[in-house]
Amino acid sequence: MRHVLSVLVENKPGVLSRVTGLISRRGFNIESLSVGPTEDPTMSRLTAIVNADEVAYEQITKQLHKLISVHKITDLTSEDAVERELVLYKVNASPERRNEIIEIANIFRAKIVNVGRSSLTIEATGDGSKLKGLEDLLRSYGIKETVRTGKIAISRHTKE
């Protein structure tokens, strides 16, 4: 099963290595990983997507709680959460086909961030299905390169 973990950790060198090492040592692949500082500069939020059954997932979270640098773990898998990802596509774009590609980008609320002689670079954010839909349409023009960030996620509701 796919699990979305949001882990609040100390913003210190080596913390990311310890967390990812703990997960990978147990034989689990991290499908997606994103880390950045929070509103508190001493803390970072790590968002990881891992595939694990319930028993293995419970073992991972118990081990993570033992790390001193880990302050809070939130499982956003079954929670009502907002997930987003950023993608950059470099697409073949001859001058006569550019308008078509720009229209497709506009439909998906994506931005043209670079124009080359024979290519356009498109920036898109959204959930997986939106980005897959855009990619499927751009594929017919020829995607030269794709760069993706890891997914980020946040709960829609505050817990008080």
Salt bridges, closest charged atoms under 4 A:
GLU10 OE1 - LYS12 NZ 3.36
GLU10 OE2 - HIS71 NE2 3.30
GLU54 OE2 - HIS3 NE2 3.73
GLU58 OE2 - LYS62 NZ 3.11
ASP75 OD2 - HIS3 ND1 3.92
GLU79 OE1 - LYS159 NZ 3.06
ASP80 OD1 - ARG156 NE 3.00
ASP80 OD2 - HIS157 NE2 3.36
GLU83 OE1 - ARG2 NH2 3.13
GLU85 OE2 - ARG148 NE 2.93
GLU100 OE1 - ARG97 NH2 3.35
GLU123 OE2 - LYS111 NZ 3.61
GLU135 OE2 - ARG139 NH2 2.72
GLU135 OE1 - ARG148 NH1 3.43
ASP136 OD2 - LYS132 NZ 3.02
ASP136 OD1 - ARG139 NH1 3.11
GLU145 OE1 - LYS90 NZ 3.85
